[in-house]
Amino acid sequence: MSNTKNPRDLTSFTVQLRTWAQELGFAQLGIADVDLSAAEQALNRWLSLGYHGEMGYMQQHGSKRSRPAELVDGTLSIISVRMDYLPQTMASAWQVLESPALGYISRYALGRDYHKLLRKRLQQLADRISAAIGPFGYRVFVDSAPVLEKAIAAKAGLGWPGKHSSLLTRNGSWFFLGEIYTDLPLTADPPVAPHCGSCTACLDICPTAAIVAPYEVDARRCISYLTIELHGAIPTEFRPLLGNRIYGCDDCQLICPWNRFAQHTCEKDFLPRGELAAPQLIELFQWDEATFLRNTEGSPLRRLGHERWLRNIAVALGNAPTSPAVVAALQKRRDDVRPLVSEHTRWALQQHPHGE
């Protein structure tokens, strides 16, 4: 990167940036400096406690994750944006969670994968900047590199860290984040004050007690980690606690009082696919790999792969009320050639009287 602009030339430029961001569908834009030393200390402590589990990538790249100029040489400022993703019309999340015959999929994963859309919009923003001021050094990120996006967004004034560790605003937390690392010496925005107060709703509702303290999550206990990040067997102690959650968990967001004021998205890509908003577990468990790949094309669900998809659904069926249909569905995969599938299916059958 090479610094191309004098700071005085950019003093009022952020006003134009915010206008462009709004036109491109972002809910908010903020500017952060590159001092993430406090976040670096918190990350190192979290890693030292082993809370990252099998997410080895959190330890990779050394200090590049918390020192932006080491990741992208010459970075002076970070443009941080957020984009709302909650659709206005879809099955009630609580309704699905309270219907054990259905499978619950985290609300962010009901539509198309967000990475491409956000990356495209951020590139369009960078193109507008370039057209206005000439060539400049930058790199776009959307959850695709060692970037402390929540810490950056907090520094940029987009919200405050909630006690569940996600970023919160007065309009809740149903949004994606993205960044542009740049060599432009932009004026940083001030952070916003936290507004969680004495509320502990997110800690109290967590099904697996993964929020071990305010602002501290042990990922090894988190349902999102267990159903998405974990590649092996789900520990038996957590299986009954997963309920019917087959991809991620939103409980801490659903219970958060600030999400009563959530803004809904107008992005078509984030609208839920009909078969995923409130799917029948037995039907999902019958998908062969070709059906899984076809129905998850362009979806975040694709990253699971068919084997872990079945693993998660088997656990949910083990937690479902006993019925001939549930037992019959499980028995069909009892001897699956994939040990991960057969082991979880056998466990599920054991949860039903005379199932195994």
Disulfide bonds with the S-S distance in Angstrom:
none
